[in-house]
Amino acid sequence: MTKQEIEALAVRYLEEDNRHASNLRHYVLRFFLIEKEEFNPTNWDSHHIDFVRWLDTVTQIKNKERTLSLGTKRNCLAALNSFYKWLNQNQIISESSRI
């Protein structure tokens, strides 16, 4: 897949479920598509530990002097798992790819 294809899938996903829109766009996709340049969601699980560590160091969008709260980190993981579930339900990835 390409970066644009993943972004298009994210748009489709968010049309159906936008509960995690901010965290998915600003943190999840930013990490995997920009930081890791990993465009295949089935490979994202191999970066799980790096993602969690990155969440510990990344700054907030609105306040660049503060890191993410524990709640936001949890919401980012929920956003990632929700996106994985949607990808699986739409037969884009297999069930084993969830973190």
C-alpha positions as a Python dict, from the first residue, in 0.01 Angstrom:
ca = {
    (1, 'M'): (0, 0, 0),
    (2, 'T'): (100, 361, -40),
    (3, 'K'): (78, 644, 209),
    (4, 'Q'): (-210, 792, 10),
    (5, 'E'): (-399, 462, 15),
    (6, 'I'): (-368, 436, 394),
    (7, 'E'): (-479, 797, 432),
    (8, 'A'): (-779, 727, 206),
    (9, 'L'): (-868, 422, 417),
    (10, 'A'): (-844, 638, 730),
    (11, 'V'): (-1084, 889, 576),
    (12, 'R'): (-1330, 608, 496),
    (13, 'Y'): (-1295, 471, 849),
    (14, 'L'): (-1351, 813, 1007),
    (15, 'E'): (-1665, 864, 798),
    (16, 'E'): (-1810, 563, 978),
    (17, 'D'): (-1657, 619, 1323),
    (18, 'N'): (-1499, 950, 1413),
    (19, 'R'): (-1459, 890, 1790),
    (20, 'H'): (-1082, 864, 1751),
    (21, 'A'): (-1034, 1114, 1468),
    (22, 'S'): (-787, 1348, 1637),
    (23, 'N'): (-570, 1076, 1788),
    (24, 'L'): (-571, 869, 1469),
    (25, 'R'): (-472, 1162, 1249),
    (26, 'H'): (-230, 1343, 1478),
    (27, 'Y'): (-54, 1055, 1647),
    (28, 'V'): (-123, 708, 1501),
    (29, 'L'): (-91, 791, 1131),
    (30, 'R'): (187, 1041, 1200),
    (31, 'F'): (394, 773, 1372),
    (32, 'F'): (344, 494, 1121),
    (33, 'L'): (333, 691, 797),
    (34, 'I'): (580, 970, 872),
    (35, 'E'): (810, 859, 1155),
    (36, 'K'): (840, 493, 1051),
    (37, 'E'): (745, 531, 683),
    (38, 'E'): (559, 200, 714),
    (39, 'F'): (274, 191, 465),
    (40, 'N'): (161, -165, 526),
    (41, 'P'): (-70, -187, 830),
    (42, 'T'): (-1, -558, 863),
    (43, 'N'): (357, -464, 960),
    (44, 'W'): (260, -201, 1215),
    (45, 'D'): (246, -454, 1499),
    (46, 'S'): (624, -498, 1472),
    (47, 'H'): (656, -130, 1577),
    (48, 'H'): (430, -156, 1882),
    (49, 'I'): (700, -96, 2143),
    (50, 'D'): (845, 193, 1940),
    (51, 'F'): (496, 344, 1913),
    (52, 'V'): (437, 326, 2289),
    (53, 'R'): (781, 479, 2357),
    (54, 'W'): (718, 749, 2097),
    (55, 'L'): (389, 835, 2270),
    (56, 'D'): (593, 893, 2587),
    (57, 'T'): (810, 1153, 2413),
    (58, 'V'): (585, 1327, 2159),
    (59, 'T'): (444, 1667, 2252),
    (60, 'Q'): (82, 1774, 2246),
    (61, 'I'): (-54, 1937, 1932),
    (62, 'K'): (-190, 2242, 2121),
    (63, 'N'): (87, 2278, 2380),
    (64, 'K'): (432, 2192, 2244),
    (65, 'E'): (584, 2220, 2593),
    (66, 'R'): (387, 1925, 2733),
    (67, 'T'): (391, 1555, 2656),
    (68, 'L'): (76, 1349, 2618),
    (69, 'S'): (-133, 1257, 2918),
    (70, 'L'): (-181, 893, 3009),
    (71, 'G'): (-543, 919, 2892),
    (72, 'T'): (-439, 1047, 2550),
    (73, 'K'): (-183, 766, 2516),
    (74, 'R'): (-453, 512, 2596),
    (75, 'N'): (-687, 680, 2348),
    (76, 'C'): (-417, 656, 2081),
    (77, 'L'): (-388, 281, 2139),
    (78, 'A'): (-769, 255, 2131),
    (79, 'A'): (-771, 449, 1803),
    (80, 'L'): (-512, 214, 1655),
    (81, 'N'): (-703, -97, 1764),
    (82, 'S'): (-1030, 45, 1639),
    (83, 'F'): (-872, 121, 1301),
    (84, 'Y'): (-729, -234, 1292),
    (85, 'K'): (-1075, -375, 1368),
    (86, 'W'): (-1228, -171, 1085),
    (87, 'L'): (-953, -280, 844),
    (88, 'N'): (-1023, -642, 940),
    (89, 'Q'): (-1400, -607, 904),
    (90, 'N'): (-1347, -464, 557),
    (91, 'Q'): (-1110, -752, 472),
    (92, 'I'): (-809, -525, 425),
    (93, 'I'): (-598, -700, 691),
    (94, 'S'): (-629, -1022, 891),
    (95, 'E'): (-735, -1046, 1256),
    (96, 'S'): (-383, -1127, 1375),
    (97, 'S'): (-263, -775, 1301),
    (98, 'R'): (-420, -609, 1605),
    (99, 'I'): (-204, -468, 1886),
}
